[in-house]
Amino acid sequence: MDRRRWLVRLFSALVVPLAWPVARLLAQDAPEQATLAERLKAGLLCRRPEEFVFVARVADKVAAGELSQEMVLNAMKYSLRKRPKFPFFYFQAVIFRQADALGVDLGDPVAPMNPL
C-alpha cells in the first residue's frame, strides 16, 4: 500500500466518526420553550376566557418592558403557595398591587365566580 492511500484511509477513519455527531447537532432543532403566557395559563390553572385575556395582557406588558418577568413569575409562585387549587385570584391581586406601584394600567380585574 502506498503512502497516499494510507493517509487517505487514516484521515477518513478519524474524521468521519467525528463529523457524524457534529452534523447531527447542527441538524437538530433547538428545543422549544414555553412562552410566558403559556407558563402562566398552565401554572395559574386558568379556566375562563376572562382569565386567559388577563394573562395575555400581563404577558404583553412584560414583552413591552413595563413589568419584569421575574416579578410576574414570583407572583405566580406566591399565589401557588398561597392557594394551590385556585391560584389565579391571588396572582391577580398581587399583580394589580405591584402594577399600581409601578404606574402600569392593567385594565379591569376579573371578578371571581359566584358560588351557587
LUMDO-273171 format. One line per 3 residues: for each residue x, y, z of C-alpha. Coordinates in nm, 2 decimals. Each point is the difference from the previous one (the first is absolute). Layout:
% LUMDO-273171
X:Y:Z ~ ...;
This chain:
% LUMDO-273171
0.00:0.00:0.00 ~ 0.14:0.34:-0.09 ~ 0.03:0.29:0.23;
-0.28:0.21:-0.16 ~ -0.26:-0.27:0.03 ~ 0.10:-0.07:0.35;
-0.03:0.37:0.10 ~ -0.35:0.03:-0.17 ~ -0.12:-0.31:0.20;
0.14:0.14:0.32 ~ -0.16:0.34:-0.05 ~ -0.34:-0.15:-0.09;
0.02:-0.24:0.30 ~ 0.06:0.30:0.23 ~ -0.22:0.27:-0.15;
-0.32:-0.19:-0.09 ~ -0.08:-0.12:0.35 ~ 0.06:0.36:0.13;
-0.21:0.16:-0.28 ~ -0.31:-0.21:0.07 ~ -0.08:0.14:0.35;
0.07:0.35:-0.12 ~ -0.23:-0.04:-0.29 ~ -0.27:-0.13:0.23;
0.03:0.29:0.24 ~ -0.02:0.25:-0.28 ~ -0.31:-0.18:-0.16;
-0.20:-0.01:0.33 ~ -0.24:0.28:0.07 ~ 0.03:0.19:0.32;
-0.23:-0.12:0.28 ~ -0.31:0.20:0.02 ~ -0.07:0.19:0.32;
-0.34:0.11:0.12 ~ -0.08:0.36:-0.02 ~ -0.08:0.21:0.31;
-0.37:0.00:-0.09 ~ 0.00:-0.38:-0.03 ~ 0.18:-0.04:0.33;
-0.24:0.23:0.17 ~ -0.31:-0.17:-0.15 ~ 0.12:-0.34:0.11;
0.14:0.10:0.34 ~ -0.30:0.21:0.10 ~ -0.25:-0.26:-0.11;
-0.19:0.25:-0.21 ~ -0.35:-0.12:-0.10 ~ -0.21:0.29:-0.11;
0.05:0.22:-0.31 ~ 0.04:0.31:0.22 ~ 0.29:-0.17:0.18;
0.17:-0.08:-0.33 ~ -0.04:0.36:-0.11 ~ 0.15:0.14:0.32;
0.30:-0.24:-0.02 ~ 0.05:0.11:-0.37 ~ -0.02:0.37:0.11;
0.27:-0.06:0.27 ~ 0.22:-0.19:-0.25 ~ -0.03:0.30:-0.24;
0.10:0.24:0.28 ~ 0.31:-0.22:0.07 ~ 0.08:0.00:-0.37;
-0.03:0.37:-0.02 ~ 0.23:0.04:0.30 ~ -0.25:0.16:0.23;
0.01:-0.30:0.24 ~ 0.29:-0.22:0.08 ~ -0.02:-0.37:-0.08;
0.16:-0.08:0.34 ~ -0.27:0.19:0.18 ~ -0.28:-0.18:-0.18;
0.16:-0.34:0.06 ~ 0.05:0.08:0.36 ~ -0.37:0.10:0.03;
-0.10:-0.33:-0.16 ~ 0.22:-0.20:0.25 ~ -0.15:0.20:0.29;
-0.36:-0.07:-0.12 ~ 0.07:-0.37:-0.04 ~ 0.14:-0.02:0.35;
-0.30:0.20:0.14 ~ -0.28:-0.19:-0.18 ~ 0.12:-0.30:-0.21;
-0.35:-0.09:-0.13 ~ -0.11:0.35:-0.10 ~ 0.31:0.22:-0.04;
-0.13:0.24:-0.26 ~ -0.17:0.25:0.23 ~ 0.30:0.03:0.23;
0.22:0.05:-0.31 ~ -0.24:0.27:-0.13 ~ 0.00:0.18:0.34;
0.38:0.00:0.03 ~ 0.05:0.11:-0.36 ~ -0.25:0.29:0.03;
0.17:0.12:0.32 ~ 0.34:-0.01:-0.16 ~ -0.11:0.15:-0.33;
-0.17:0.29:0.19 ~ 0.33:0.06:0.19 ~ 0.18:0.02:-0.34;
-0.27:0.21:-0.16 ~ -0.10:-0.27:-0.26 ~ -0.37:-0.03:-0.10;
-0.12:-0.36:-0.03 ~ -0.37:0.08:-0.06 ~ -0.29:-0.14:0.19;
0.05:-0.30:0.24 ~ -0.17:-0.33:-0.07 ~ -0.29:-0.05:0.25;
0.00:-0.33:0.18 ~ -0.28:-0.24:-0.08 ~ -0.29:0.00:0.23;
-0.05:-0.34:0.17 ~ -0.34:-0.14:-0.02;
